[in-house]
Amino acid sequence: MTEELHEQRGRKVRPEELEAWEALVATARRTVADGLVVGTSGNVSVRVGDTVLVTPSGVPYDRLTAEDVTGVDLEGRQVLGALVPTSELPMHLAVYRTTDAGAVVHTHAVHATAVSTLVPELPLIHYMAAALGGPVRVAPYATYGTEELADSMLRALTDRTACLLQNHGTIAYGARLAQAYDRTAQLEWMSRLWLTASSVPGRAPSLLSGEQVAEVGERLRGYGQRE
């Protein structure tokens, strides 16, 4: 690792930032491998202190290396790297400014995007909606990369950890990259489930009530292994 790699945009890249960057790139590549994005669509970010590491604009994820570290502060000023950050930076920063998010994943997942064009809220087809805070809302359409889209997204994210973006895709956040990615995958799976069930001629899928999903939410608080 050269000295040039450790010092970009006027300050050194910290070891924890390099480690977080490697995890970010791996997650970004996973979104492609799992079919959640095509080409350079979608983007991933992770917060390290007051720095947000984010995928750069228009660069295929399989070409990213440790030398491509791209980071901004919470006001959007670039502090690391020479590559231009993703055009969806306003959405990522809006999440970090208003929540305790440690990571954000944005995709153009096919089934979730299809759902965003049909309904204002993903119907409660499965109890795992509770893992996202409740019924997943659809943020009204706005041009990508704009503050208008970021504001629309924030309204849809109220008391939620994921939402759909109308005619656009998904966004989810978590304390860690793995959690943000898992929530993204759950949202795509539930969207596919609802579309599949809804496609049966002459039948309508049974849906859960808000009370049933809320009950699951309480149970999920104690789910998994204790740290």
C-alpha positions in Angstrom: 0.0 0.0 0.0 1.6 3.2 -1.1 1.7 6.5 0.7 -0.3 8.0 -2.2 -3.1 5.6 -1.4 -3.2 6.6 2.2 -3.4 10.3 1.4 -6.1 11.7 -0.8 -7.9 15.0 -1.0 -5.6 16.5 1.7 -5.8 13.9 4.4 -4.8 10.4 5.1 -7.2 7.5 4.5 -7.6 5.9 7.9 -7.3 2.1 8.3 -10.9 1.8 9.3 -12.0 3.6 6.1 -10.0 1.2 4.0 -11.6 -1.7 5.7 -15.1 -0.2 5.3 -14.3 0.5 1.6 -13.5 -3.1 0.9 -16.8 -4.2 2.5 -18.6 -1.5 0.5 -17.2 -2.7 -2.8 -18.0 -6.4 -1.9 -21.6 -5.4 -1.1 -21.9 -3.4 -4.4 -20.7 -6.3 -6.3 -23.2 -8.5 -4.6 -26.1 -6.4 -5.7 -25.0 -7.1 -9.3 -24.4 -10.8 -8.7 -27.8 -11.2 -7.0 -29.6 -9.3 -9.8 -30.6 -6.3 -7.8 -28.9 -3.9 -10.2 -27.8 -3.9 -13.8 -24.5 -2.3 -14.9 -23.7 0.8 -12.8 -27.2 1.4 -11.6 -27.8 1.6 -7.8 -25.3 2.6 -5.2 -24.0 1.8 -1.8 -22.6 3.9 1.1 -21.2 3.3 4.6 -20.6 5.9 7.3 -17.3 5.9 9.2 -17.5 8.6 11.8 -18.3 11.9 10.0 -17.2 10.5 6.6 -19.5 8.8 4.2 -17.8 6.4 1.8 -19.9 5.9 -1.3 -19.7 4.2 -4.7 -18.5 6.6 -7.5 -20.6 7.6 -10.4 -20.6 5.5 -13.5 -17.8 3.1 -12.6 -18.5 -0.7 -12.8 -18.2 -2.3 -9.4 -15.8 -5.0 -10.6 -13.3 -2.3 -11.5 -13.2 -0.7 -8.1 -10.0 -1.1 -6.1 -8.6 0.2 -2.8 -7.2 3.1 -4.7 -10.7 4.3 -5.7 -11.8 5.2 -2.2 -14.4 7.9 -2.5 -15.7 9.8 0.5 -17.6 12.9 1.5 -18.5 14.7 4.7 -22.1 15.0 5.9 -22.5 18.2 3.9 -21.5 16.5 0.7 -18.0 18.0 0.4 -15.6 15.4 -1.1 -12.8 14.6 1.4 -11.4 11.4 -0.1 -10.6 10.3 -3.6 -10.6 11.8 -7.1 -13.7 9.9 -8.5 -17.0 11.8 -8.6 -19.4 10.4 -6.0 -22.7 8.8 -7.1 -25.4 11.1 -8.5 -27.7 9.8 -5.7 -25.5 11.3 -3.0 -28.4 13.6 -1.8 -30.5 10.5 -0.9 -27.7 8.9 1.1 -26.8 12.0 3.0 -30.4 12.7 3.8 -30.6 9.2 5.5 -27.4 9.8 7.5 -28.5 13.2 8.6 -31.9 12.1 9.9 -31.3 8.5 11.2 -28.7 6.5 13.0 -27.9 4.6 9.8 -24.5 3.1 9.4 -25.0 2.0 5.8 -27.4 2.6 2.9 -28.1 0.4 -0.1 -30.0 1.7 -3.2 -31.0 -0.7 -6.0 -33.1 -0.9 -9.2 -34.5 -4.4 -8.2 -36.9 -5.6 -10.8 -39.8 -6.8 -8.7 -39.7 -4.0 -6.2 -39.5 -1.4 -8.9 -42.5 -3.0 -10.6 -44.5 -2.8 -7.4 -43.6 0.9 -7.1 -45.5 1.5 -10.3 -48.7 -0.2 -9.1 -49.5 0.7 -5.5 -48.8 3.5 -3.0 -47.7 0.9 -0.4 -46.5 -2.7 -0.7 -49.5 -4.8 0.5 -48.9 -6.8 3.7 -48.2 -10.1 2.0 -45.8 -11.4 4.6 -44.9 -10.8 8.2 -41.3 -9.8 7.4 -42.7 -6.4 6.6 -42.2 -6.0 10.4 -38.4 -6.2 9.9 -38.6 -3.0 7.9 -40.8 -1.2 10.4 -44.2 -1.9 9.0 -45.9 -1.5 5.6 -43.4 -0.4 3.0 -44.4 2.9 1.4 -43.8 4.2 -2.1 -42.1 7.6 -2.4 -43.7 9.6 -5.2 -41.6 10.0 -8.3 -38.9 12.7 -8.6 -35.9 13.0 -10.9 -32.9 11.0 -9.7 -30.1 12.8 -7.9 -32.4 15.7 -6.8 -33.2 17.1 -3.4 -36.9 16.6 -4.3 -36.3 12.9 -4.5 -34.4 12.9 -1.2 -37.3 14.7 0.5 -39.8 12.4 -1.0 -37.8 9.4 0.2 -37.5 10.7 3.7 -41.3 11.1 4.0 -41.7 7.5 2.9 -39.0 6.3 5.4 -40.7 7.8 8.4 -40.6 5.0 11.1 -39.3 2.6 8.4 -35.9 1.3 7.4 -36.7 0.8 3.7 -39.0 2.2 1.1 -39.8 2.0 -2.6 -39.1 4.8 -5.0 -41.8 5.1 -7.7 -40.7 4.1 -11.2 -37.1 4.0 -9.8 -36.2 1.3 -7.2 -35.5 0.7 -3.6 -33.5 2.2 -0.7 -32.8 0.6 2.7 -30.5 1.4 5.6 -29.2 -0.4 8.6 -26.6 -0.2 11.4 -24.2 -2.2 9.2 -23.8 -3.0 5.5 -25.0 -6.5 6.0 -28.2 -5.3 7.6 -28.9 -2.8 4.9 -28.3 -5.4 2.3 -30.5 -8.0 4.0 -33.4 -5.5 4.2 -33.0 -4.7 0.5 -33.1 -8.4 -0.3 -36.2 -8.9 1.9 -38.0 -6.0 0.2 -37.3 -7.5 -3.2 -38.4 -10.9 -2.1 -41.7 -9.6 -0.6 -42.3 -7.6 -3.8 -41.8 -10.7 -5.9 -44.1 -12.7 -3.6 -46.9 -10.2 -3.9 -46.6 -9.9 -7.7 -46.6 -13.7 -8.0 -49.7 -14.2 -5.8 -51.5 -11.3 -7.4 -51.0 -12.8 -10.9 -53.2 -15.9 -10.3 -56.4 -15.4 -12.4 -59.6 -15.0 -10.3 -57.8 -15.0 -7.0 -56.6 -12.3 -4.6 -53.8 -13.0 -2.1 -54.8 -13.0 1.6 -53.1 -10.1 3.4 -52.0 -9.6 7.0 -53.4 -6.8 9.2 -51.4 -4.0 10.6 -51.9 -5.5 14.1 -50.5 -8.9 13.0 -47.4 -7.3 11.5 -46.9 -5.2 14.6 -47.1 -8.3 16.8 -44.3 -9.8 14.7 -42.3 -6.6 15.1 -42.4 -7.1 18.9 -41.3 -10.7 18.6 -38.4 -9.7 16.3 -36.9 -7.5 19.0 -35.6 -10.6 20.7 -34.8 -12.6 17.5 -31.4 -14.0 16.8 -28.3 -14.5 18.9 -27.2 -12.2 21.7 -24.0 -10.4 21.1 
